[in-house]
Amino acid sequence: MKYKIVEILKTFSEKEIKQFESFLSSPFFNESQKLRKLYTALLKYYPDFNPEIMSEEKLSMEINPNLPYNKSTIKTLFFELANSAEEFMKISVFRTKKAEAEDMLREDYNRRKLFKYVYQNANKTLLEIDSENEYTSDYFYNRHRILTDICNFHQVNNKNSNADFINNHGNFLCERAKCLTYLFTNEILLQYNNFHTVKKTFHLSVENNFIFKLFKKINFIELLECIISETDNAAYSLIFELQLANYRAFSDFENETYYFEYKKLLVKNINL
C-alpha cells in the first residue's frame, strides 16, 4: 500500500505517535470516528507497516466489521488521515517558531482592534529575540516585522505629532530600514557565494545571470562598509565585517590576500 499517511507515520517517533493520537481524539481537530479507528488499526503495524501482513481489507474489517470492503471508501479515509497528519505536523512545527507565532498573534490582535496588546506583544517579542543573540536572516526578518507593528501602532495611536514622537517614529523607521538592508545583504551574498561554488564546479555562464548583473549594478563593498559604519550594534558590525571579508575572498578568488584576511578575522572571533 503506497499511501502518504503510511510514509508519514513511518517517520513519527513514539512521542509523536501518542501526540497524534491525542490530536485525533480532540473534536476541535477531528470529528470523524472512522479516522480514529483507522489510526488505531494502523498502529498495530507501526513502525514497519509491513505490506505482507497489512492489507486494506484487514484495515477495513477493523474499522467497520459489519460493512463489506470498499476500496473507494478506504482510499478516502487514508487521504483524510494524511490531511490530518499534515495539520498535526504544521501545528507541531508552528510551536517551535515562537517569533512567527507571536507575529500571527499580533496580526489577530490587529484584526480585533486590540491595539494595546499588539504593542505589548511587539515589545516583549523584541526583547526575547534580541536576548537570544542569534543573528540569522530569520532574526532580521522577524525583527523587521516587529518594528513594522510598532511603527504602525505609533502612527495610529499618536495623534499629536510633537517633536518627541517625530524623533522616536523616525528612529523606528530607520531601524526597520536597517533590518531590511541586513536581511537583503545577508541573503543575496549567500546566493552569490552559492552560485560561485556551482559555477566553479559546473562552469556555468554568468553573462545573463541575474545575480551577477545585480552585483555589477550595486557596489556591495560600499554597501557593506556603509552598514558597518552606520550600525551601533557591535555584533551586527562584526557580522558584516565578516561578510565583507567573505565577499572579497569570493569575488577575487585568485587573490590569496583576501582569503587570509577573511581567515584571520574568522579565527579571531571564532568563540563568538
DRENDO-1510 file (C-alpha; in Angstrom, 1 decimal, always signed):
<recs>
REC; n; res; u; v; w
REC; 1; MET; +0.0; +0.0; +0.0 .
REC; 2; LYS; +1.6; +3.2; -1.2 .
REC; 3; TYR; -0.4; +5.8; +0.8 .
REC; 4; LYS; +1.1; +9.1; +2.0 .
REC; 5; ILE; -0.1; +8.6; +5.6 .
REC; 6; VAL; +1.9; +5.3; +5.8 .
REC; 7; GLU; +5.1; +7.1; +4.7 .
REC; 8; ILE; +4.4; +9.9; +7.2 .
REC; 9; LEU; +3.8; +7.6; +10.1 .
REC; 10; LYS; +7.0; +5.7; +9.4 .
REC; 11; THR; +8.9; +8.9; +10.3 .
REC; 12; PHE; +6.9; +9.5; +13.6 .
REC; 13; SER; +8.7; +8.9; +16.9 .
REC; 14; GLU; +6.8; +7.1; +19.7 .
REC; 15; LYS; +6.2; +10.5; +21.3 .
REC; 16; GLU; +4.7; +11.9; +18.0 .
REC; 17; ILE; +2.6; +8.7; +17.6 .
REC; 18; LYS; +1.0; +9.5; +21.0 .
REC; 19; GLN; +0.6; +13.2; +20.3 .
REC; 20; PHE; -1.1; +12.5; +17.0 .
REC; 21; GLU; -3.5; +10.1; +18.8 .
REC; 22; SER; -4.4; +13.0; +21.2 .
REC; 23; PHE; -4.8; +15.3; +18.2 .
REC; 24; LEU; -7.3; +12.9; +16.5 .
REC; 25; SER; -9.1; +12.5; +19.8 .
REC; 26; SER; -9.8; +16.2; +20.0 .
REC; 27; PRO; -13.2; +17.2; +18.5 .
REC; 28; PHE; -11.6; +20.6; +17.7 .
REC; 29; PHE; -9.2; +19.0; +15.2 .
REC; 30; ASN; -11.1; +15.9; +14.2 .
REC; 31; GLU; -14.8; +14.9; +14.3 .
REC; 32; SER; -14.5; +11.6; +12.4 .
REC; 33; GLN; -14.7; +8.4; +14.5 .
REC; 34; LYS; -13.7; +6.4; +11.4 .
REC; 35; LEU; -10.4; +8.3; +11.2 .
REC; 36; ARG; -9.6; +7.5; +14.8 .
REC; 37; LYS; -10.5; +3.8; +14.1 .
REC; 38; LEU; -8.2; +3.7; +11.0 .
REC; 39; TYR; -5.4; +5.2; +13.0 .
REC; 40; THR; -5.8; +2.7; +15.8 .
REC; 41; ALA; -5.8; -0.1; +13.3 .
REC; 42; LEU; -2.7; +1.2; +11.5 .
REC; 43; LEU; -0.8; +1.5; +14.8 .
REC; 44; LYS; -0.8; -2.3; +15.1 .
REC; 45; TYR; +1.7; -2.3; +12.2 .
REC; 46; TYR; +3.9; +0.6; +13.5 .
REC; 47; PRO; +6.8; +1.2; +12.8 .
REC; 48; ASP; +7.4; -1.0; +9.8 .
REC; 49; PHE; +3.9; -1.2; +8.3 .
REC; 50; ASN; +4.9; -4.4; +6.6 .
REC; 51; PRO; +2.8; -4.8; +3.4 .
REC; 52; GLU; +3.0; -8.5; +3.6 .
REC; 53; ILE; +0.8; -8.6; +6.7 .
REC; 54; MET; -1.1; -5.3; +6.4 .
REC; 55; SER; -3.9; -5.0; +3.8 .
REC; 56; GLU; -6.7; -2.6; +3.0 .
REC; 57; GLU; -9.2; -5.5; +3.5 .
REC; 58; LYS; -7.9; -6.2; +7.1 .
REC; 59; LEU; -8.0; -2.5; +8.0 .
REC; 60; SER; -11.5; -2.1; +6.6 .
REC; 61; MET; -12.7; -5.0; +8.7 .
REC; 62; GLU; -11.2; -3.5; +11.8 .
REC; 63; ILE; -12.8; -0.1; +11.1 .
REC; 64; ASN; -16.3; -1.5; +10.5 .
REC; 65; PRO; -16.7; -5.3; +10.6 .
REC; 66; ASN; -20.3; -5.0; +9.6 .
REC; 67; LEU; -19.7; -3.5; +6.2 .
REC; 68; PRO; -18.1; -5.1; +3.2 .
REC; 69; TYR; -14.7; -3.8; +1.9 .
REC; 70; ASN; -15.0; -0.8; -0.4 .
REC; 71; LYS; -11.7; +0.4; -2.0 .
REC; 72; SER; -13.1; +3.9; -2.7 .
REC; 73; THR; -14.1; +4.3; +1.0 .
REC; 74; ILE; -10.8; +3.2; +2.4 .
REC; 75; LYS; -8.9; +5.4; -0.1 .
REC; 76; THR; -10.9; +8.4; +1.1 .
REC; 77; LEU; -10.1; +7.6; +4.7 .
REC; 78; PHE; -6.4; +7.2; +4.0 .
REC; 79; PHE; -6.5; +10.6; +2.2 .
REC; 80; GLU; -8.3; +12.3; +5.1 .
REC; 81; LEU; -5.9; +10.8; +7.7 .
REC; 82; ALA; -2.9; +12.1; +5.7 .
REC; 83; ASN; -4.5; +15.6; +5.7 .
REC; 84; SER; -5.0; +15.3; +9.5 .
REC; 85; ALA; -1.3; +14.2; +9.9 .
REC; 86; GLU; -0.2; +17.2; +7.8 .
REC; 87; GLU; -2.3; +19.5; +10.0 .
REC; 88; PHE; -0.7; +18.0; +13.1 .
REC; 89; MET; +2.8; +18.4; +11.6 .
REC; 90; LYS; +2.1; +22.1; +10.8 .
REC; 91; ILE; +1.0; +22.8; +14.4 .
REC; 92; SER; +4.0; +20.9; +15.8 .
REC; 93; VAL; +6.4; +23.0; +13.7 .
REC; 94; PHE; +4.5; +26.2; +14.4 .
REC; 95; ARG; +5.0; +25.6; +18.2 .
REC; 96; THR; +8.8; +25.7; +17.6 .
REC; 97; LYS; +8.5; +29.0; +15.6 .
REC; 98; LYS; +8.0; +31.4; +18.6 .
REC; 99; ALA; +8.6; +34.6; +16.8 .
REC; 100; GLU; +6.4; +33.7; +13.8 .
REC; 101; ALA; +3.6; +32.6; +16.2 .
REC; 102; GLU; +3.8; +35.9; +18.1 .
REC; 103; ASP; +3.7; +37.7; +14.7 .
REC; 104; MET; +0.4; +35.9; +13.8 .
REC; 105; LEU; -1.0; +36.7; +17.3 .
REC; 106; ARG; -0.3; +40.4; +16.7 .
REC; 107; GLU; -2.0; +40.1; +13.3 .
REC; 108; ASP; -5.1; +38.7; +15.1 .
REC; 109; TYR; -5.0; +41.4; +17.8 .
REC; 110; ASN; -4.9; +44.0; +14.9 .
REC; 111; ARG; -7.9; +42.3; +13.3 .
REC; 112; ARG; -9.8; +42.5; +16.6 .
REC; 113; LYS; -8.6; +46.2; +17.0 .
REC; 114; LEU; -6.9; +45.3; +20.3 .
REC; 115; PHE; -4.0; +47.6; +19.5 .
REC; 116; LYS; -2.6; +47.9; +23.0 .
REC; 117; TYR; -1.9; +44.2; +23.0 .
REC; 118; VAL; -0.2; +44.5; +19.7 .
REC; 119; TYR; +2.2; +47.0; +21.2 .
REC; 120; GLN; +2.8; +45.0; +24.4 .
REC; 121; ASN; +3.5; +41.8; +22.4 .
REC; 122; ALA; +5.8; +43.6; +19.9 .
REC; 123; ASN; +8.0; +45.0; +22.7 .
REC; 124; LYS; +8.0; +41.6; +24.6 .
REC; 125; THR; +9.0; +39.6; +21.5 .
REC; 126; LEU; +11.6; +42.2; +20.5 .
REC; 127; LEU; +13.3; +41.7; +23.9 .
REC; 128; GLU; +13.1; +37.9; +23.6 .
REC; 129; ILE; +14.7; +37.6; +20.1 .
REC; 130; ASP; +17.4; +40.2; +21.0 .
REC; 131; SER; +18.3; +38.2; +24.1 .
REC; 132; GLU; +18.9; +35.0; +22.0 .
REC; 133; ASN; +22.0; +36.5; +20.2 .
REC; 134; GLU; +21.2; +34.5; +17.0 .
REC; 135; TYR; +21.7; +37.0; +14.2 .
REC; 136; THR; +20.5; +34.9; +11.3 .
REC; 137; SER; +18.4; +36.0; +8.4 .
REC; 138; ASP; +15.3; +34.8; +10.3 .
REC; 139; TYR; +16.3; +37.1; +13.1 .
REC; 140; PHE; +16.5; +40.2; +10.9 .
REC; 141; TYR; +13.2; +39.2; +9.1 .
REC; 142; ASN; +11.4; +38.8; +12.5 .
REC; 143; ARG; +12.8; +42.0; +13.8 .
REC; 144; HIS; +11.6; +43.9; +10.8 .
REC; 145; ARG; +8.1; +42.5; +11.2 .
REC; 146; ILE; +8.1; +43.5; +14.9 .
REC; 147; LEU; +9.3; +47.0; +14.2 .
REC; 148; THR; +6.7; +47.4; +11.4 .
REC; 149; ASP; +4.0; +46.6; +14.0 .
REC; 150; ILE; +5.5; +49.1; +16.5 .
REC; 151; CYS; +5.7; +51.8; +13.7 .
REC; 152; ASN; +2.0; +51.2; +12.8 .
REC; 153; PHE; +0.9; +51.4; +16.4 .
REC; 154; HIS; +2.7; +54.7; +16.8 .
REC; 155; GLN; +1.1; +56.1; +13.7 .
REC; 156; VAL; -2.4; +55.0; +14.7 .
REC; 157; ASN; -2.3; +56.0; +18.4 .
REC; 158; ASN; -0.3; +59.2; +18.4 .
REC; 159; LYS; -2.4; +62.0; +17.0 .
REC; 160; ASN; -0.2; +64.7; +18.4 .
REC; 161; SER; +2.9; +65.0; +16.1 .
REC; 162; ASN; +5.2; +66.6; +18.7 .
REC; 163; ALA; +9.0; +66.6; +18.4 .
REC; 164; ASP; +9.5; +63.6; +20.6 .
REC; 165; PHE; +7.0; +61.5; +18.7 .
REC; 166; ILE; +8.5; +62.5; +15.3 .
REC; 167; ASN; +12.1; +61.7; +16.5 .
REC; 168; ASN; +11.0; +58.3; +18.0 .
REC; 169; HIS; +9.0; +57.4; +15.0 .
REC; 170; GLY; +11.9; +58.4; +12.7 .
REC; 171; ASN; +14.3; +56.2; +14.7 .
REC; 172; PHE; +11.9; +53.2; +14.4 .
REC; 173; LEU; +11.6; +53.7; +10.7 .
REC; 174; CYS; +15.4; +53.9; +10.3 .
REC; 175; GLU; +15.9; +50.8; +12.4 .
REC; 176; ARG; +13.2; +49.0; +10.3 .
REC; 177; ALA; +15.0; +50.0; +7.1 .
REC; 178; LYS; +18.3; +48.8; +8.5 .
REC; 179; CYS; +16.8; +45.4; +9.3 .
REC; 180; LEU; +15.6; +45.1; +5.7 .
REC; 181; THR; +19.0; +46.0; +4.5 .
REC; 182; TYR; +20.7; +43.5; +6.8 .
REC; 183; LEU; +18.3; +40.8; +5.6 .
REC; 184; PHE; +18.7; +41.5; +1.9 .
REC; 185; THR; +22.5; +41.8; +2.2 .
REC; 186; ASN; +22.8; +38.5; +4.1 .
REC; 187; GLU; +20.6; +36.6; +1.7 .
REC; 188; ILE; +22.0; +38.0; -1.6 .
REC; 189; LEU; +25.6; +37.4; -0.5 .
REC; 190; LEU; +24.7; +33.8; +0.3 .
REC; 191; GLN; +23.2; +33.4; -3.1 .
REC; 192; TYR; +26.3; +35.0; -4.7 .
REC; 193; ASN; +28.6; +32.6; -2.9 .
REC; 194; ASN; +26.5; +29.6; -3.7 .
REC; 195; PHE; +26.4; +30.5; -7.4 .
REC; 196; HIS; +30.2; +31.0; -7.4 .
REC; 197; THR; +30.6; +27.5; -6.0 .
REC; 198; VAL; +28.3; +25.9; -8.5 .
REC; 199; LYS; +29.9; +28.0; -11.3 .
REC; 200; LYS; +33.4; +26.7; -10.5 .
REC; 201; THR; +32.2; +23.1; -10.4 .
REC; 202; PHE; +30.0; +23.1; -13.5 .
REC; 203; HIS; +31.4; +26.1; -15.5 .
REC; 204; LEU; +28.1; +27.9; -15.7 .
REC; 205; SER; +27.8; +31.0; -17.8 .
REC; 206; VAL; +27.4; +34.4; -16.0 .
REC; 207; GLU; +26.5; +36.6; -19.0 .
REC; 208; ASN; +22.8; +36.5; -18.5 .
REC; 209; ASN; +22.8; +35.6; -14.8 .
REC; 210; PHE; +20.6; +37.9; -12.7 .
REC; 211; ILE; +22.8; +37.6; -9.6 .
REC; 212; PHE; +26.0; +38.7; -11.4 .
REC; 213; LYS; +24.1; +41.5; -13.2 .
REC; 214; LEU; +22.9; +42.7; -9.8 .
REC; 215; PHE; +26.4; +42.7; -8.4 .
REC; 216; LYS; +27.6; +44.7; -11.3 .
REC; 217; LYS; +25.0; +47.4; -10.7 .
REC; 218; ILE; +25.4; +47.6; -6.9 .
REC; 219; ASN; +28.7; +48.3; -5.2 .
REC; 220; PHE; +28.4; +45.7; -2.4 .
REC; 221; ILE; +31.7; +46.7; -0.9 .
REC; 222; GLU; +30.4; +50.2; -0.4 .
REC; 223; LEU; +27.1; +48.8; +0.9 .
REC; 224; LEU; +28.8; +46.6; +3.5 .
REC; 225; GLU; +31.1; +49.5; +4.6 .
REC; 226; CYS; +28.0; +51.7; +5.0 .
REC; 227; ILE; +26.3; +49.0; +7.1 .
REC; 228; ILE; +29.4; +48.6; +9.3 .
REC; 229; SER; +29.8; +52.3; +9.9 .
REC; 230; GLU; +26.1; +53.1; +10.5 .
REC; 231; THR; +25.2; +50.3; +13.0 .
REC; 232; ASP; +25.7; +51.0; +16.7 .
REC; 233; ASN; +25.4; +47.2; +17.5 .
REC; 234; ALA; +28.9; +45.6; +17.9 .
REC; 235; ALA; +27.6; +42.2; +17.0 .
REC; 236; TYR; +26.0; +43.4; +13.7 .
REC; 237; SER; +29.2; +45.3; +12.9 .
REC; 238; LEU; +31.3; +42.1; +13.3 .
REC; 239; ILE; +28.8; +40.1; +11.2 .
REC; 240; PHE; +29.1; +42.4; +8.3 .
REC; 241; GLU; +32.9; +42.8; +8.7 .
REC; 242; LEU; +33.0; +39.0; +8.2 .
REC; 243; GLN; +30.6; +39.3; +5.3 .
REC; 244; LEU; +32.8; +41.9; +3.7 .
REC; 245; ALA; +35.9; +39.8; +4.1 .
REC; 246; ASN; +34.0; +36.8; +2.7 .
REC; 247; TYR; +32.7; +38.7; -0.3 .
REC; 248; ARG; +36.2; +40.0; -1.2 .
REC; 249; ALA; +37.6; +36.4; -0.9 .
REC; 250; PHE; +34.9; +35.0; -3.2 .
REC; 251; SER; +34.7; +37.9; -5.7 .
REC; 252; ASP; +38.5; +38.0; -6.2 .
REC; 253; PHE; +39.1; +34.3; -5.8 .
REC; 254; GLU; +42.7; +34.3; -7.1 .
REC; 255; ASN; +43.9; +36.9; -4.6 .
REC; 256; GLU; +45.0; +34.9; -1.6 .
REC; 257; THR; +45.4; +38.1; +0.5 .
REC; 258; TYR; +41.7; +38.4; +0.8 .
REC; 259; TYR; +41.4; +34.7; +1.7 .
REC; 260; PHE; +43.9; +35.1; +4.6 .
REC; 261; GLU; +42.3; +38.3; +5.8 .
REC; 262; TYR; +39.0; +36.5; +6.0 .
REC; 263; LYS; +40.5; +33.5; +7.7 .
REC; 264; LYS; +42.3; +35.7; +10.3 .
REC; 265; LEU; +39.1; +37.6; +11.1 .
REC; 266; LEU; +37.1; +34.4; +11.4 .
REC; 267; VAL; +39.6; +32.7; +13.6 .
REC; 268; LYS; +40.0; +35.8; +15.8 .
REC; 269; ASN; +36.2; +35.7; +16.5 .
REC; 270; ILE; +35.6; +32.0; +16.4 .
REC; 271; ASN; +34.5; +32.0; +20.1 .
REC; 272; LEU; +31.5; +34.3; +19.1 .
</recs>
